[in-house]
Amino acid sequence: MRSQKLLAPVSFTLALVLSQASVVPFASAIPNPIDNGNKQAPLPTVPPTRRPPSGNRTPGGGLGEFVCPATSQKLTAITPIDVQGNTLSTSPTFWFYMPYTTDEIESGEFSVLSEDDSDRVYKTSFKLPDQPGFVSITLPDSEASRLQEGTYYHWYLQLNCAADAEAKTPLNIDGWVQRIPSTPELEDEVINQSPDIWYDSLDYLAQQLQNGSGSRQDWETLLTSVELDELTQEPVIGPVTLTEDEPLP
């Protein structure tokens, strides 16, 4: 009888220990949610890529003697500050603010080279307009001058203000264009004047202004976004007159 009384507390204690032990494995078997930080980042609108050095949006100072007439505004490439931009086109259009007229400038030249300047893609001479304003030059849709996807090209624009072009230092500006793969989303960005597709957005808006369907406010906003506020009231003239397309070497 005494032994039965002693076993009762022991049995109760053992049962309690076993019941607690059975709870622990069950709780530890439930995995806690783990935040591994691998959240999917939104895809960039424009594929990232290496970038070449900045160009010259306006003529730089130098030791040469410039003989171009003085103007209130400078010859200016209509580009972002670093003079680089993207295009979806094989034959993009480039825009410039031209402060000179055909009576003041003897000749102008525009050329597009490979990224390392070793190969010439296109070169042409042109005649300036009859009044200062925004002018454009479009690459021809030819096999030799079509831009390839994923490639940077180095463009140059030069003005020879003197009759003897070799005697004086010409005005030079230069910049970069990269052709990127076209998608429906990026084509929509061009219509919405996105600076990510700079050359196409600018040309789309300029053409709208020329045919009377564009918004001058949108034009001013785009120029202001790249710190060209001083040019917002200048007229949009359009393509220059090409005088000679030079054959590739």
C-alpha positions as YAML, in Angstrom:
chain: A
units: angstrom
residues:
- id: 1
  name: MET
  ca: [0.00, 0.00, 0.00]
- id: 2
  name: ARG
  ca: [2.87, 2.34, 0.87]
- id: 3
  name: SER
  ca: [4.62, 1.56, -2.41]
- id: 4
  name: GLN
  ca: [1.54, 2.48, -4.42]
- id: 5
  name: LYS
  ca: [1.38, 5.88, -2.66]
- id: 6
  name: LEU
  ca: [5.03, 6.57, -3.53]
- id: 7
  name: LEU
  ca: [4.58, 5.65, -7.19]
- id: 8
  name: ALA
  ca: [1.69, 8.07, -7.73]
- id: 9
  name: PRO
  ca: [3.79, 11.31, -7.54]
- id: 10
  name: VAL
  ca: [6.53, 9.77, -9.66]
- id: 11
  name: SER
  ca: [4.06, 8.78, -12.36]
- id: 12
  name: PHE
  ca: [2.54, 12.26, -12.38]
- id: 13
  name: THR
  ca: [5.97, 13.94, -12.64]
- id: 14
  name: LEU
  ca: [7.06, 11.66, -15.49]
- id: 15
  name: ALA
  ca: [3.85, 12.32, -17.38]
- id: 16
  name: LEU
  ca: [4.35, 16.08, -17.04]
- id: 17
  name: VAL
  ca: [7.94, 15.89, -18.34]
- id: 18
  name: LEU
  ca: [6.91, 13.79, -21.32]
- id: 19
  name: SER
  ca: [4.04, 16.11, -22.18]
- id: 20
  name: GLN
  ca: [6.39, 19.15, -22.16]
- id: 21
  name: ALA
  ca: [9.01, 17.33, -24.22]
- id: 22
  name: SER
  ca: [6.44, 16.48, -26.84]
- id: 23
  name: VAL
  ca: [5.56, 20.16, -27.31]
- id: 24
  name: VAL
  ca: [9.10, 21.37, -28.01]
- id: 25
  name: PRO
  ca: [9.79, 19.29, -31.14]
- id: 26
  name: PHE
  ca: [6.39, 20.22, -32.56]
- id: 27
  name: ALA
  ca: [7.04, 23.96, -32.14]
- id: 28
  name: SER
  ca: [10.56, 23.74, -33.53]
- id: 29
  name: ALA
  ca: [9.30, 21.82, -36.54]
- id: 30
  name: ILE
  ca: [7.39, 24.86, -37.78]
- id: 31
  name: PRO
  ca: [9.84, 26.90, -39.89]
- id: 32
  name: ASN
  ca: [9.86, 30.66, -39.41]
- id: 33
  name: PRO
  ca: [9.55, 32.69, -42.57]
- id: 34
  name: ILE
  ca: [12.98, 33.85, -43.72]
- id: 35
  name: ASP
  ca: [13.51, 37.18, -45.42]
- id: 36
  name: ASN
  ca: [16.57, 36.49, -47.54]
- id: 37
  name: GLY
  ca: [16.46, 39.91, -49.11]
- id: 38
  name: ASN
  ca: [16.24, 38.50, -52.64]
- id: 39
  name: LYS
  ca: [13.39, 40.70, -53.74]
- id: 40
  name: GLN
  ca: [13.17, 41.07, -57.51]
- id: 41
  name: ALA
  ca: [14.19, 44.56, -58.50]
- id: 42
  name: PRO
  ca: [12.19, 46.31, -61.22]
- id: 43
  name: LEU
  ca: [13.76, 45.99, -64.63]
- id: 44
  name: PRO
  ca: [15.40, 49.19, -65.87]
- id: 45
  name: THR
  ca: [13.66, 50.98, -68.69]
- id: 46
  name: VAL
  ca: [16.88, 51.24, -70.68]
- id: 47
  name: PRO
  ca: [19.51, 48.47, -70.55]
- id: 48
  name: PRO
  ca: [22.50, 49.64, -68.49]
- id: 49
  name: THR
  ca: [25.80, 49.73, -70.30]
- id: 50
  name: ARG
  ca: [29.27, 51.20, -70.10]
- id: 51
  name: ARG
  ca: [29.50, 54.84, -71.03]
- id: 52
  name: PRO
  ca: [32.16, 56.69, -73.02]
- id: 53
  name: PRO
  ca: [33.68, 59.98, -71.84]
- id: 54
  name: SER
  ca: [31.63, 63.15, -72.04]
- id: 55
  name: GLY
  ca: [31.56, 65.13, -75.27]
- id: 56
  name: ASN
  ca: [31.55, 68.88, -75.89]
- id: 57
  name: ARG
  ca: [28.07, 70.35, -76.12]
- id: 58
  name: THR
  ca: [29.45, 73.78, -77.06]
- id: 59
  name: PRO
  ca: [32.81, 74.71, -78.63]
- id: 60
  name: GLY
  ca: [35.59, 74.57, -76.08]
- id: 61
  name: GLY
  ca: [38.22, 77.20, -75.56]
- id: 62
  name: GLY
  ca: [41.57, 76.66, -77.17]
- id: 63
  name: LEU
  ca: [44.72, 78.31, -78.42]
- id: 64
  name: GLY
  ca: [43.47, 78.59, -81.97]
- id: 65
  name: GLU
  ca: [42.09, 81.75, -83.52]
- id: 66
  name: PHE
  ca: [38.34, 81.67, -84.07]
- id: 67
  name: VAL
  ca: [36.98, 84.00, -86.73]
- id: 68
  name: CYS
  ca: [33.28, 83.21, -86.44]
- id: 69
  name: PRO
  ca: [31.08, 86.24, -85.75]
- id: 70
  name: ALA
  ca: [30.12, 86.97, -82.15]
- id: 71
  name: THR
  ca: [26.63, 85.75, -81.25]
- id: 72
  name: SER
  ca: [24.38, 85.98, -78.20]
- id: 73
  name: GLN
  ca: [24.03, 82.18, -78.12]
- id: 74
  name: LYS
  ca: [26.66, 79.51, -78.77]
- id: 75
  name: LEU
  ca: [26.64, 76.70, -81.27]
- id: 76
  name: THR
  ca: [25.05, 73.96, -79.14]
- id: 77
  name: ALA
  ca: [24.32, 70.26, -79.45]
- id: 78
  name: ILE
  ca: [20.79, 69.61, -78.18]
- id: 79
  name: THR
  ca: [21.72, 66.75, -75.89]
- id: 80
  name: PRO
  ca: [21.99, 65.94, -72.20]
- id: 81
  name: ILE
  ca: [24.81, 67.65, -70.34]
- id: 82
  name: ASP
  ca: [27.26, 64.78, -70.86]
- id: 83
  name: VAL
  ca: [26.45, 64.84, -74.62]
- id: 84
  name: GLN
  ca: [25.36, 61.20, -74.65]
- id: 85
  name: GLY
  ca: [22.01, 59.71, -75.57]
- id: 86
  name: ASN
  ca: [20.17, 56.62, -76.79]
- id: 87
  name: THR
  ca: [18.25, 55.90, -79.97]
- id: 88
  name: LEU
  ca: [16.06, 53.06, -81.18]
- id: 89
  name: SER
  ca: [16.66, 53.98, -84.81]
- id: 90
  name: THR
  ca: [19.24, 52.70, -87.27]
- id: 91
  name: SER
  ca: [19.24, 56.21, -88.80]
- id: 92
  name: PRO
  ca: [18.69, 58.73, -86.00]
- id: 93
  name: THR
  ca: [18.33, 62.49, -86.28]
- id: 94
  name: PHE
  ca: [20.66, 64.91, -84.49]
- id: 95
  name: TRP
  ca: [19.56, 68.42, -83.48]
- id: 96
  name: PHE
  ca: [21.71, 71.50, -82.96]
- id: 97
  name: TYR
  ca: [21.17, 75.12, -82.14]
- id: 98
  name: MET
  ca: [22.82, 77.06, -84.97]
- id: 99
  name: PRO
  ca: [23.46, 80.74, -84.14]
- id: 100
  name: TYR
  ca: [24.82, 81.46, -87.62]
- id: 101
  name: THR
  ca: [23.32, 81.81, -91.09]
- id: 102
  name: THR
  ca: [24.44, 80.82, -94.54]
- id: 103
  name: ASP
  ca: [25.82, 84.34, -95.06]
- id: 104
  name: GLU
  ca: [28.12, 84.03, -92.05]
- id: 105
  name: ILE
  ca: [29.45, 80.47, -92.31]
- id: 106
  name: GLU
  ca: [31.46, 79.22, -95.23]
- id: 107
  name: SER
  ca: [30.74, 75.53, -94.64]
- id: 108
  name: GLY
  ca: [29.79, 72.91, -92.10]
- id: 109
  name: GLU
  ca: [30.65, 69.23, -91.74]
- id: 110
  name: PHE
  ca: [29.01, 66.41, -89.80]
- id: 111
  name: SER
  ca: [30.50, 62.97, -89.30]
- id: 112
  name: VAL
  ca: [29.84, 59.79, -87.33]
- id: 113
  name: LEU
  ca: [32.68, 57.46, -86.34]
- id: 114
  name: SER
  ca: [33.04, 54.20, -84.47]
- id: 115
  name: GLU
  ca: [33.51, 54.36, -80.71]
- id: 116
  name: ASP
  ca: [37.31, 54.36, -80.96]
- id: 117
  name: ASP
  ca: [37.26, 56.76, -83.95]
- id: 118
  name: SER
  ca: [38.98, 54.15, -86.12]
- id: 119
  name: ASP
  ca: [36.18, 53.74, -88.68]
- id: 120
  name: ARG
  ca: [34.05, 56.39, -90.33]
- id: 121
  name: VAL
  ca: [30.36, 55.53, -90.59]
- id: 122
  name: TYR
  ca: [29.17, 58.72, -92.27]
- id: 123
  name: LYS
  ca: [30.37, 62.17, -93.31]
- id: 124
  name: THR
  ca: [28.59, 65.02, -95.05]
- id: 125
  name: SER
  ca: [28.94, 68.74, -95.74]
- id: 126
  name: PHE
  ca: [25.99, 71.06, -95.31]
- id: 127
  name: LYS
  ca: [24.70, 74.55, -95.93]
- id: 128
  name: LEU
  ca: [23.32, 76.59, -93.05]
- id: 129
  name: PRO
  ca: [19.78, 78.05, -92.92]
- id: 130
  name: ASP
  ca: [18.82, 81.65, -93.62]
- id: 131
  name: GLN
  ca: [18.18, 82.39, -89.94]
- id: 132
  name: PRO
  ca: [19.49, 81.15, -86.57]
- id: 133
  name: GLY
  ca: [17.56, 78.37, -84.89]
- id: 134
  name: PHE
  ca: [17.32, 74.64, -84.28]
- id: 135
  name: VAL
  ca: [18.51, 72.56, -87.23]
- id: 136
  name: SER
  ca: [18.78, 68.82, -87.77]
- id: 137
  name: ILE
  ca: [20.84, 66.24, -89.63]
- id: 138
  name: THR
  ca: [19.58, 62.69, -90.21]
- id: 139
  name: LEU
  ca: [21.73, 59.70, -91.05]
- id: 140
  name: PRO
  ca: [20.82, 58.17, -94.42]
- id: 141
  name: ASP
  ca: [19.11, 54.78, -94.41]
- id: 142
  name: SER
  ca: [21.96, 52.99, -96.14]
- id: 143
  name: GLU
  ca: [23.73, 49.76, -95.29]
- id: 144
  name: ALA
  ca: [27.02, 51.51, -94.60]
- id: 145
  name: SER
  ca: [25.65, 54.10, -92.17]
- id: 146
  name: ARG
  ca: [23.07, 52.11, -90.21]
- id: 147
  name: LEU
  ca: [23.83, 52.00, -86.50]
- id: 148
  name: GLN
  ca: [24.21, 48.60, -84.86]
- id: 149
  name: GLU
  ca: [22.50, 47.65, -81.60]
- id: 150
  name: GLY
  ca: [24.47, 47.90, -78.38]
- id: 151
  name: THR
  ca: [27.17, 50.09, -79.90]
- id: 152
  name: TYR
  ca: [28.29, 53.63, -79.13]
- id: 153
  name: TYR
  ca: [29.13, 55.98, -82.00]
- id: 154
  name: HIS
  ca: [31.08, 59.22, -81.81]
- id: 155
  name: TRP
  ca: [29.67, 62.13, -83.83]
- id: 156
  name: TYR
  ca: [31.34, 65.43, -84.71]
- id: 157
  name: LEU
  ca: [30.04, 68.73, -86.05]
- id: 158
  name: GLN
  ca: [32.44, 71.36, -87.40]
- id: 159
  name: LEU
  ca: [31.89, 74.89, -88.69]
- id: 160
  name: ASN
  ca: [34.43, 76.62, -90.90]
- id: 161
  name: CYS
  ca: [33.80, 80.32, -90.52]
- id: 162
  name: ALA
  ca: [36.61, 81.51, -92.79]
- id: 163
  name: ALA
  ca: [36.89, 81.09, -96.54]
- id: 164
  name: ASP
  ca: [40.29, 79.52, -95.95]
- id: 165
  name: ALA
  ca: [39.29, 76.68, -93.64]
- id: 166
  name: GLU
  ca: [42.90, 75.61, -93.09]
- id: 167
  name: ALA
  ca: [44.03, 79.04, -91.91]
- id: 168
  name: LYS
  ca: [41.78, 79.36, -88.87]
- id: 169
  name: THR
  ca: [40.58, 77.08, -86.09]
- id: 170
  name: PRO
  ca: [37.07, 75.77, -86.84]
- id: 171
  name: LEU
  ca: [34.32, 75.50, -84.25]
- id: 172
  name: ASN
  ca: [33.90, 71.90, -83.11]
- id: 173
  name: ILE
  ca: [31.41, 70.06, -80.94]
- id: 174
  name: ASP
  ca: [31.11, 66.32, -80.43]
- id: 175
  name: GLY
  ca: [29.02, 63.74, -78.62]
- id: 176
  name: TRP
  ca: [27.83, 60.15, -78.48]
- id: 177
  name: VAL
  ca: [24.87, 58.10, -79.58]
- id: 178
  name: GLN
  ca: [24.07, 54.50, -78.69]
- id: 179
  name: ARG
  ca: [21.49, 52.38, -80.45]
- id: 180
  name: ILE
  ca: [19.56, 50.14, -78.06]
- id: 181
  name: PRO
  ca: [17.06, 47.34, -78.84]
- id: 182
  name: SER
  ca: [13.55, 48.57, -79.56]
- id: 183
  name: THR
  ca: [10.56, 47.35, -77.55]
- id: 184
  name: PRO
  ca: [6.90, 48.45, -77.55]
- id: 185
  name: GLU
  ca: [7.45, 49.97, -74.10]
- id: 186
  name: LEU
  ca: [10.43, 52.03, -75.26]
- id: 187
  name: GLU
  ca: [8.55, 53.15, -78.38]
- id: 188
  name: ASP
  ca: [5.82, 54.45, -76.08]
- id: 189
  name: GLU
  ca: [8.46, 56.35, -74.12]
- id: 190
  name: VAL
  ca: [9.49, 58.16, -77.30]
- id: 191
  name: ILE
  ca: [5.91, 59.35, -77.79]
- id: 192
  name: ASN
  ca: [5.91, 60.50, -74.17]
- id: 193
  name: GLN
  ca: [9.17, 62.41, -74.77]
- id: 194
  name: SER
  ca: [11.26, 60.40, -72.32]
- id: 195
  name: PRO
  ca: [14.85, 61.67, -72.01]
- id: 196
  name: ASP
  ca: [15.97, 58.02, -71.70]
- id: 197
  name: ILE
  ca: [15.58, 57.74, -75.49]
- id: 198
  name: TRP
  ca: [16.95, 61.20, -76.07]
- id: 199
  name: TYR
  ca: [17.57, 61.48, -79.79]
- id: 200
  name: ASP
  ca: [14.22, 59.95, -80.76]
- id: 201
  name: SER
  ca: [12.16, 61.82, -78.17]
- id: 202
  name: LEU
  ca: [13.69, 65.14, -79.19]
- id: 203
  name: ASP
  ca: [13.15, 64.50, -82.88]
- id: 204
  name: TYR
  ca: [9.57, 63.33, -82.34]
- id: 205
  name: LEU
  ca: [8.71, 66.52, -80.47]
- id: 206
  name: ALA
  ca: [10.54, 68.76, -82.95]
- id: 207
  name: GLN
  ca: [8.65, 67.23, -85.87]
- id: 208
  name: GLN
  ca: [5.37, 67.80, -84.06]
- id: 209
  name: LEU
  ca: [6.26, 71.45, -83.59]
- id: 210
  name: GLN
  ca: [7.09, 71.79, -87.28]
- id: 211
  name: ASN
  ca: [3.76, 70.35, -88.43]
- id: 212
  name: GLY
  ca: [1.78, 72.36, -85.91]
- id: 213
  name: SER
  ca: [0.62, 69.49, -83.69]
- id: 214
  name: GLY
  ca: [3.28, 69.76, -80.98]
- id: 215
  name: SER
  ca: [3.29, 71.51, -77.64]
- id: 216
  name: ARG
  ca: [5.75, 74.34, -77.22]
- id: 217
  name: GLN
  ca: [5.50, 73.81, -73.47]
- id: 218
  name: ASP
  ca: [6.64, 70.18, -73.85]
- id: 219
  name: TRP
  ca: [9.56, 71.38, -75.97]
- id: 220
  name: GLU
  ca: [10.58, 73.93, -73.35]
- id: 221
  name: THR
  ca: [10.26, 71.34, -70.59]
- id: 222
  name: LEU
  ca: [12.53, 68.89, -72.43]
- id: 223
  name: LEU
  ca: [15.19, 71.55, -73.06]
- id: 224
  name: THR
  ca: [15.00, 72.79, -69.48]
- id: 225
  name: SER
  ca: [15.55, 69.22, -68.23]
- id: 226
  name: VAL
  ca: [19.05, 69.31, -69.76]
- id: 227
  name: GLU
  ca: [19.80, 72.90, -68.68]
- id: 228
  name: LEU
  ca: [19.21, 74.58, -72.04]
- id: 229
  name: ASP
  ca: [16.74, 77.12, -70.69]
- id: 230
  name: GLU
  ca: [18.33, 79.95, -72.65]
- id: 231
  name: LEU
  ca: [17.36, 78.33, -75.95]
- id: 232
  name: THR
  ca: [13.70, 77.56, -75.29]
- id: 233
  name: GLN
  ca: [12.38, 80.53, -77.29]
- id: 234
  name: GLU
  ca: [14.51, 79.98, -80.39]
- id: 235
  name: PRO
  ca: [12.73, 78.86, -83.59]
- id: 236
  name: VAL
  ca: [12.69, 75.25, -84.82]
- id: 237
  name: ILE
  ca: [13.85, 75.42, -88.45]
- id: 238
  name: GLY
  ca: [14.42, 71.81, -89.47]
- id: 239
  name: PRO
  ca: [16.90, 69.93, -91.67]
- id: 240
  name: VAL
  ca: [19.96, 71.66, -93.06]
- id: 241
  name: THR
  ca: [20.66, 71.43, -96.78]
- id: 242
  name: LEU
  ca: [23.25, 68.75, -97.46]
- id: 243
  name: THR
  ca: [25.76, 69.67, -100.13]
- id: 244
  name: GLU
  ca: [27.86, 66.52, -100.25]
- id: 245
  name: ASP
  ca: [27.81, 63.03, -98.75]
- id: 246
  name: GLU
  ca: [31.36, 61.77, -98.77]
- id: 247
  name: PRO
  ca: [31.92, 58.10, -99.64]
- id: 248
  name: LEU
  ca: [33.37, 55.87, -96.99]
- id: 249
  name: PRO
  ca: [37.10, 55.14, -97.28]
...
